[in-house]
Amino acid sequence: MSDATRIDRRFAALKDEGRSALVTFVTAGDPDYATSLEIVKGLPAAGADVIELGMPFTDPMADGPAIQASSLRALASGQNMVRTLDLVREFRTGDDATPIVLMGYYNPIYVYGVDLFLADAKSAGADGLIIVDLPPEEDGELCIPALNAGLNFIRLATPTTDDARLPSVLSNTSGFVYYVSVLGITGTKAPDIGSVTQSVARIKRHTDLPVAVGFGVRSAEQAAQIADGADGVVVGSALVNAVRDSLDDTGAATGSTAGAVLGLVEELAGGVRQASA
């Protein structure tokens, strides 16, 4: 792909500003479509620079209990791939600048049909994909077609991705590199800031792409510490926990659900911006 995407433009603009990006993850349709759309529409004003939108799946094997539960809530409310792309399309009616990355697993895309999914995702206004269960050896399945369709394909690097493996991981990666700061599933451990800083520096010796760090970031203080050494800070489990904690006894949204999530995003954004002050 040759043309700059919204993701490319956003990270370039933030580099000029001298600060890191706040990348926020929420699950599409959690806890219901209307509340989810309200949250996603409110994220940019709350301080999100890039939005990762989870595509609900019944078996999210890389995710911890919080994001697994958010997927199940969304599926129970009727969320599916068509409605997820509808959500992106509705968001785009009011925001043509904030990048949206669809994150999830290959199975729902395969069932939808790869070519149809890529065409529909692009037309809806999505900018990139993070597909956690497709390694570089399977680039022909989705990565190369996605790049040809004008979508960034963002790859995960982990603490076990050594210098021998890193070139394969970075091959065909675009937009940014997502560094998983801890081993294991999402939202279960806190990152070690010193190790993260060293790992980001090592990855950046191999690529000019921005490096965003996620898994385990819960507080503005942690966000500020990671923003000191990375191009982006990714927060997910803390936000879906904010959804969960706002629900009523039946698991339905309350009047405070969107505000709980967006309030936390404002705090995290303050931490990220503090790091560059």
C-alpha positions as CSV (number, residue, x, y, z in Angstrom):
1,M,0.0,0.0,0.0
2,S,1.4,3.4,-1.0
3,D,-1.1,6.0,0.3
4,A,-0.9,7.2,3.8
5,T,-3.8,6.0,6.0
6,R,-5.5,7.7,8.9
7,I,-3.2,5.6,11.2
8,D,-0.1,6.9,9.4
9,R,-1.3,10.5,9.5
10,R,-2.3,10.3,13.2
11,F,1.0,8.9,14.4
12,A,2.9,11.4,12.2
13,A,0.9,14.3,13.7
14,L,1.6,13.1,17.2
15,K,5.3,12.8,16.5
16,D,5.3,16.4,15.4
17,E,3.5,17.3,18.7
18,G,6.1,15.3,20.6
19,R,3.8,13.0,22.4
20,S,2.6,9.4,22.4
21,A,-0.8,8.2,21.2
22,L,-3.5,6.9,23.6
23,V,-5.0,3.8,21.9
24,T,-8.3,2.6,23.4
25,F,-9.8,-0.8,23.0
26,V,-13.5,-1.4,23.5
27,T,-15.6,-4.4,22.3
28,A,-18.2,-3.6,19.6
29,G,-21.7,-4.0,20.9
30,D,-20.8,-4.2,24.6
31,P,-23.1,-4.1,26.5
32,D,-25.5,-3.3,23.7
33,Y,-25.3,-1.6,20.3
34,A,-26.6,1.8,21.3
35,T,-24.4,2.2,24.4
36,S,-21.4,0.9,22.5
37,L,-21.9,3.5,19.8
38,E,-22.3,6.2,22.4
39,I,-19.0,5.2,23.9
40,V,-17.1,4.9,20.6
41,K,-18.4,8.3,19.5
42,G,-17.2,9.9,22.8
43,L,-13.7,8.4,22.7
44,P,-12.0,11.1,20.6
45,A,-13.2,14.0,22.7
46,A,-12.2,12.1,25.9
47,G,-8.7,11.9,24.6
48,A,-8.4,8.7,22.5
49,D,-6.1,9.1,19.5
50,V,-6.7,5.7,17.9
51,I,-9.7,3.4,18.6
52,E,-9.3,-0.4,18.6
53,L,-12.7,-2.0,18.1
54,G,-13.0,-5.6,19.2
55,M,-14.9,-7.9,16.9
56,P,-16.8,-10.2,19.3
57,F,-16.0,-13.9,19.1
58,T,-17.0,-16.9,21.2
59,D,-13.4,-18.1,21.8
60,P,-11.1,-15.1,22.2
61,M,-8.1,-17.3,23.3
62,A,-5.5,-14.5,23.8
63,D,-7.8,-12.4,25.9
64,G,-8.3,-12.5,29.7
65,P,-11.6,-12.8,31.6
66,A,-12.5,-9.1,31.2
67,I,-12.4,-9.0,27.4
68,Q,-13.9,-12.5,27.1
69,A,-16.8,-11.4,29.2
70,S,-17.3,-8.3,27.0
71,S,-17.4,-10.4,23.9
72,L,-20.1,-12.6,25.5
73,R,-22.1,-9.6,26.5
74,A,-21.9,-8.2,23.0
75,L,-22.9,-11.5,21.4
76,A,-25.8,-11.9,23.8
77,S,-27.1,-8.5,22.8
78,G,-27.1,-9.5,19.1
79,Q,-23.8,-8.1,17.9
80,N,-22.3,-9.7,14.8
81,M,-19.9,-8.7,12.1
82,V,-22.5,-6.8,10.1
83,R,-23.5,-4.7,13.1
84,T,-19.8,-4.1,14.0
85,L,-19.2,-2.7,10.5
86,D,-22.5,-0.7,10.9
87,L,-21.0,0.8,14.1
88,V,-17.9,1.9,12.3
89,R,-20.0,3.4,9.5
90,E,-22.2,5.3,12.0
91,F,-19.1,6.6,13.8
92,R,-17.7,7.9,10.5
93,T,-20.7,10.1,9.9
94,G,-19.4,12.4,12.6
95,D,-15.6,11.7,12.6
96,D,-13.5,11.3,9.5
97,A,-10.1,11.7,11.3
98,T,-9.8,9.2,14.2
99,P,-8.3,5.9,13.1
100,I,-10.3,2.7,13.8
101,V,-8.5,-0.6,14.0
102,L,-10.7,-3.8,14.0
103,M,-9.1,-6.3,16.4
104,G,-10.0,-9.9,16.9
105,Y,-9.7,-13.4,15.4
106,Y,-9.7,-14.9,11.9
107,N,-12.6,-17.2,12.3
108,P,-15.4,-14.6,12.0
109,I,-13.7,-13.0,9.0
110,Y,-13.3,-16.4,7.3
111,V,-17.0,-17.1,7.9
112,Y,-18.0,-13.7,6.6
113,G,-15.7,-14.1,3.5
114,V,-12.3,-12.5,3.3
115,D,-12.8,-10.5,0.1
116,L,-16.3,-9.3,1.2
117,F,-15.1,-8.4,4.7
118,L,-12.2,-6.4,3.4
119,A,-14.4,-4.5,0.9
120,D,-17.1,-3.9,3.6
121,A,-14.6,-2.9,6.3
122,K,-12.9,-0.4,4.0
123,S,-16.2,1.1,2.8
124,A,-17.4,1.4,6.4
125,G,-14.4,3.5,7.3
126,A,-12.0,1.0,9.1
127,D,-8.3,1.7,8.8
128,G,-6.5,-1.4,10.0
129,L,-6.7,-4.9,11.4
130,I,-5.1,-6.7,14.3
131,I,-5.8,-10.4,14.0
132,V,-4.1,-12.1,16.9
133,D,-4.2,-15.7,15.6
134,L,-2.7,-15.3,12.2
135,P,1.2,-15.6,12.2
136,P,3.4,-14.2,9.4
137,E,3.5,-17.6,7.8
138,E,-0.2,-17.2,6.9
139,D,0.1,-13.7,5.4
140,G,-1.5,-14.9,2.2
141,E,-4.8,-15.6,4.1
142,L,-5.5,-12.1,5.1
143,C,-2.5,-9.8,5.6
144,I,-1.6,-9.4,1.9
145,P,-5.2,-9.0,0.7
146,A,-5.8,-6.4,3.5
147,L,-2.7,-4.4,2.4
148,N,-3.9,-4.6,-1.2
149,A,-7.3,-3.3,0.0
150,G,-5.7,-0.2,1.6
151,L,-5.9,-1.4,5.2
152,N,-3.0,-1.4,7.6
153,F,-2.1,-4.8,9.0
154,I,-0.8,-4.4,12.6
155,R,1.2,-7.2,14.1
156,L,1.9,-8.2,17.7
157,A,5.4,-8.6,19.1
158,T,5.9,-10.1,22.5
159,P,8.7,-10.5,25.1
160,T,9.5,-13.8,23.5
161,T,9.9,-12.3,20.0
162,D,13.7,-12.4,19.7
163,D,15.9,-10.7,17.1
164,A,15.8,-13.8,14.9
165,R,12.0,-13.8,14.8
166,L,11.4,-10.1,14.7
167,P,12.1,-9.6,10.9
168,S,9.3,-12.1,10.1
169,V,6.9,-10.3,12.5
170,L,7.7,-6.9,11.0
171,S,7.4,-8.2,7.4
172,N,4.2,-6.8,5.8
173,T,3.4,-5.0,9.1
174,S,2.1,-1.4,8.7
175,G,0.5,1.4,10.7
176,F,2.2,0.5,13.9
177,V,3.7,-2.4,15.9
178,Y,1.7,-3.6,18.9
179,Y,4.1,-4.7,21.6
180,V,2.5,-7.0,24.2
181,S,4.2,-6.0,27.4
182,V,3.6,-9.1,29.4
183,L,3.4,-12.8,28.7
184,G,0.0,-14.5,28.9
185,I,-3.5,-13.2,28.3
186,T,-4.8,-9.6,28.5
187,G,-5.5,-7.7,31.6
188,T,-3.9,-10.2,34.1
189,K,-0.5,-8.7,34.9
190,A,1.1,-5.3,35.2
191,P,3.9,-4.4,32.8
192,D,7.5,-4.0,34.0
193,I,8.3,-0.5,32.8
194,G,12.1,-1.0,32.6
195,S,11.8,-4.1,30.5
196,V,9.2,-2.5,28.3
197,T,11.4,0.5,27.6
198,Q,14.3,-1.8,26.6
199,S,12.1,-4.0,24.4
200,V,10.6,-1.0,22.6
201,A,14.1,0.3,21.9
202,R,15.1,-3.1,20.5
203,I,12.1,-3.3,18.2
204,K,12.7,0.3,17.0
205,R,16.2,-0.8,15.9
206,H,14.5,-3.0,13.4
207,T,11.7,-0.7,12.1
208,D,10.7,2.9,11.5
209,L,7.1,2.1,12.4
210,P,5.6,3.5,15.7
211,V,5.6,1.0,18.6
212,A,2.5,1.0,20.8
213,V,2.5,-0.9,24.1
214,G,-0.4,-2.7,25.7
215,F,-1.6,-5.5,28.0
216,G,-1.9,-4.6,31.7
217,V,-2.1,-0.8,31.6
218,R,-4.8,0.3,34.0
219,S,-3.9,3.8,35.4
220,A,-2.8,7.2,34.3
221,E,0.5,6.7,36.1
222,Q,1.3,3.5,34.2
223,A,0.2,5.2,30.9
224,A,2.6,8.1,31.6
225,Q,5.5,5.8,32.4
226,I,5.0,3.8,29.2
227,A,4.4,6.9,27.1
228,D,7.9,8.1,28.1
229,G,9.4,5.3,26.0
230,A,6.8,4.3,23.4
231,D,4.9,5.9,20.5
232,G,1.6,4.7,21.9
233,V,-0.1,3.3,25.0
234,V,-2.9,0.7,24.5
235,V,-5.6,0.3,27.2
236,G,-8.3,-2.3,26.9
237,S,-9.2,-4.5,29.9
238,A,-9.5,-1.5,32.2
239,L,-12.1,0.1,29.9
240,V,-14.2,-3.1,29.5
241,N,-14.0,-3.5,33.2
242,A,-15.4,0.1,33.5
243,V,-18.3,-1.1,31.3
244,R,-18.9,-4.2,33.5
245,D,-18.8,-2.3,36.8
246,S,-21.4,0.2,35.5
247,L,-24.1,-2.4,34.6
248,D,-27.2,-3.1,36.6
249,D,-28.0,-6.4,38.3
250,T,-29.4,-7.8,35.1
251,G,-26.2,-6.9,33.1
252,A,-27.9,-4.0,31.3
253,A,-26.4,-0.6,30.7
254,T,-27.2,2.2,33.1
255,G,-27.1,6.0,32.7
256,S,-23.5,6.0,34.0
257,T,-22.1,3.3,31.6
258,A,-20.7,5.6,28.8
259,G,-19.6,8.2,31.3
260,A,-17.6,5.6,33.4
261,V,-15.6,4.6,30.3
262,L,-15.1,8.0,28.9
263,G,-14.1,9.4,32.4
264,L,-11.4,6.8,32.6
265,V,-10.2,7.6,29.1
266,E,-9.9,11.2,30.2
267,E,-7.7,10.2,33.1
268,L,-5.5,8.0,30.9
269,A,-5.2,10.7,28.3
270,G,-4.0,13.1,31.0
271,G,-1.3,10.6,31.9
272,V,-0.1,10.2,28.3
273,R,0.0,13.9,27.8
274,Q,1.8,14.5,31.1
275,A,4.6,12.3,29.8
276,S,5.4,14.7,27.0
277,A,4.8,17.9,29.0
